[in-house]
Amino acid sequence: MQAVKVRLAIAYAGLGAVALGIAVATQEFPPLRDWAPFAAVAFLTVYYAVEVNDHLTASPAAMIFLATAVAFGAGHAALGAAAISAVTPVTKSDIAERRVALSVINWGQTVVAAVLAGFVLEPFFPAGAWSQRDFPLVAVGAMLASMVYHFVNFGLVTMAVRIVYRKREVRPWSRMGSILRSTIVMGFVGGLLGATYHLVPVALPFIFALFGVGYLAFSSLSQLREAQEATLRGFIKALEAKDLYTRGHTERVAYFSQLIAERMNYRGTRLERVRWAALIHDVGKLAVPRDLIRKRGRLEDGEYQQLQVHAHVVEDLLAEVEFLRPMVEIASGHHSRFDGGGYGGTGHAHGNPPSQEARILAVADAFDAMTSTRSYRVALSQEFAFQELRANAGTQFDPEVVEALVQSVVETGERYGSPNLGSEEAARLIAEGKGRQ
Amino acid sequence: MTRFRHLEPVLWALTMLGIAFIGVGQSDSSLVAVSIAGVLIAGAALITVPASSGNRFSLALAAATAVPLLIGPIFDFGGAIGAVAVGFLSGWVVLQLFGSDEQTATADSDFLRQSFGAFLFAAFYVALEGAAGMWIGPAGANLVAAVAAALVWFGFETGAWAMTTYDRVSRRYLLRLAVEDWPVAFSLFAVGALFAYVLPELGWWAPVVALLPYSFAHIAFYRSHLARVTYSQTIRSLARIPEVAGLSPDGHSDRTADLSVAVATELGLNPHEVRMVEYAARLHDIGRITLNELNIIKVGFTDDDIARWGSEIISEAPFLTEVAALVRQQHDPYRRPGERKDPDLPIPSKIIKAASAFDHATSELGFSTLEALEVLHRGAAYDFDPDVVEGIRHIVMLGEAQS
C-alpha cells in the first residue's frame, strides 16, 4: 500500500505543479502586502482546524481561498488563490502522525481545485473600479467557484481513496445535500469578504479577528464536548466494572445500536442520540441493591417492582441534564414491547408505543443479553439469539429492527456468544454446574 | 433598600430622558439620524450573548461602539450621547413591556451598567480622538481612540458586574472571572467598529458584511455556554447517584460544593482551581456507590476506603484526573502530631474536608451554625487547616448576617 501511496502522491503533486504552472503562465502574482496576510490566515486556519459544525461539512479554508481570489481581483485570482493553497497543505495532526504522502496528495488536489476556482471567478469581476453595486455579481461568481472548488476537490479525494484503499463506496451520497449547502454558504461569505477588501481594506483585520475569536470559542467547545462524553463514559465504565457479569455490556449495546441505526439510515445527531441512549440505558441499575442485580434465578414480583422504581429514580436524575433528556427518554422506553406492554418507560406509562430509537435499543440489549454470560446462565449462540429475536419479532421486537441487526452483524463477519449452544435450558444447567458444553 | 427598589429605575429613566433632550439639542446631526442610531441600539440591547463568567453581554455594546464613530462629519458628542440615551431608554421600555421574566429580572442593573459604559465610551472617544489627532494625525486617531475607549468600557463593564453580582463569592474572584470574558467583549467592539467602517462605502451591504463573521462568533459563544452548563449538570447528576440510591445523605454533595466554592474564592484561588474545587466537592462521596456490595456490607469500610473508591471511579474520566487526586486526599489531616503543615496536601482537599464536616454537623447531627463551627475549631489542631476554618467562619457568618 505504501508504494501505491507514493506513486499517487507523485502523480497528484505533478497535477498540482502543472496547474500552478498554467496559472503562472497566464496570470500575474498579486502584490506581496496583499498576499502575505491572507496566506498567514489561511495557513493558521488549516493548521489549527477544528470541527466547527455538523451541518457545515466543508473546511473553512475553502472560504479563505475564495476570499483571497476575489480580493486579488482580475488577472490575479487563480494564481493568488493557488499560491495560498500551495503553502497550506498540512494540519497539526499530519505532522504529529508523519503523514507525508497524504500531505503531498492533499497539496496536489487543493492546488488544482484552487486554480480552477480562480479561473471560474475571472468573468465575474467588474471591469473598472469596484462599487457596492458589483457585490451581487461577485457573490454569484464566488458561489459558482466554491462549487467548482469543492467538486474538483471531492472528486480527487474520492479517486485517491479508491486507488489506495480499493474501496468502491467512499462517502454516502446522501450527504451531498448538506455539502452543497455549506459550499454555497462558504462561497457567498468568501466572495463578500473579498469584495469588501476592495472597498474598505481596513475592515479585513476586524473580520479576521472576529473569525479568530469564534474559532477559539469553537475549539474550547469541542474540548468541552469531548470532556463531557469522556466523563460520562468513564463513570459508566467504572461503575459497571464493579459488576463482573455485565462488564462491557453498555459498550457492546452501544456498538450494536450503532450498527442497527446506521443500517436504518440514521445520521448525525440522531445516530449520536441512539448511541448515547445505549450508553446510559443501564445506569438505573446503579441505584439498585446489588443482591437484586446479581441474584441467581428469576426475580420475584416484589423485587421486580423495586427494580423499576430504582431505575426510574436515576433516570429522572439524568433527565435533569438537558442534553441527556432525549437520550433518557429512549433509554427508559427500551423495556416497552413493540406491541405495548412490558415494564418501565414513558412509552408504556402513556400507553404510547415505544419510539423507533427505543426499539433499536431493545433489540441491541436483548441480543447482547443472550450472547453474553449472565449470573444464571452461560452465553448462548449467535444463531440461537437471531432465532429468538425473529420468533419474537412483531410482538416484543420490531421486525424491521431485528432484520437490520441480523444483516449488519452478519455483514461485519463478527461472531458473538458461544459457538453452539442452542438452548436456554442447557445454558442454565451449565451455569449451575450440572451440564457440559 | 427594598422600599426604593422601583425608585432606582425611574430615576435612571428620567436621567436618560434628560440626556436625550440635552444631547439632541446640542447635536449638529439631524433628528432622523439620531433616532435611527437610537433604534439600532434599542434593538441590539434586546439580543444578548452569554459569556463564560455568567455575565450576559448585549449587542448594544456593538451598536453603541458604532454610533460615536458614525455620527456627524466631525465628531458630534451631543448626537452620540443623545442616541445612546434614546436607545437604552427605548430598549428598556420594550423589555419591560414584552420581555420574558428571565430577561426583566436583571434588566435594571444591566441597562444601568451598559448605558453608563456607553457614555464613558463616547466621552473617552471624543477626548482621546482630539488628543491622539495632535500626535498621529486624524487618519489613525479614530482607530486609536476607539480601541482605548473600548478598553475603558470593558474595564468598567467587568468591574461594575463584579461589584453588583453578589453570590457568596468574593469580589476579587468575580473580577478575575469577568476578565475571562474578553473574547465576547472584544467581538462586540470589533463588530461595532467594523460596521462603522464599512457603512459609508457599502451601504446596505454593511450589515451583512458585519453580521456574517459576528454570527459565527455568536453561535460559538452561545454553544460554548450550553456545553459548559451541560458539563456541570452532568457532574452534578453523577454526584447525586449515591444520594438517590440512599447510600449518602440527600443534598450533601450540593451543600458541600456551594460552601467549598465560596471558601475557595474567599481564599483567593483562581477560576480554574475554583472549578476543580467545585467538581471535587460535588464528587467527594461518589465512592459510596460501592457500599451496597455484599462483601463490603459484611467487612465494613473506613472513610479512606470511600476516598479511594471515589478517586478510582473519577480517574476513569480522562479530563478529571486532577479532581480524582483531590478526592483521594479528602480525609488526610493537614498536619500530624509533632510535624509541620503538610505542604503537599492541596488546598482544595483541605477545603472539602472542612466543608463536608461542617455540613455533616449541621444537617445530620442537627448542630447549630455556631456549634458546627466549634467542631471545626476543635479539630483545627490536626484535621482542619485553620486558614480554611477561618474562611468557612467568614462565609457562614456573612450568610447569617444576611438572613
Interface residues (C-beta under 8 A of the other chain):
Chain A: Q132 F135 V189 L192 L193 T196 L199 V200 V202 A203 F206 I207 A209 L210 F211 V213 G214 Y215 L216 A217 F218 S220 L221 L224 R225 E226 A227 Q228 A230 T231 L232 R233 G234 F235 K237 A238 L239 K242 V283 L286 A287 V288 P289 R290 D291 H310 V313 V314 L317 L318 E320 V321 E322 F323 L324
Chain B: L143 P183 F186 S187 A190 V191 A193 L194 Y197 V198 E201 L202 G203 W204 W205 V208 V209 L212 P213 Y214 F216 A217 I219 A220 F221 R223 S224 L226 A227 R228 V229 T230 Y231 Q233 T234 I235 R236 S237 L238 R240 I241 V244 A245 G246 I289 T290 N292 E293 L294 E312 I313 I314 S315 E316 A317 P318 F319 L320
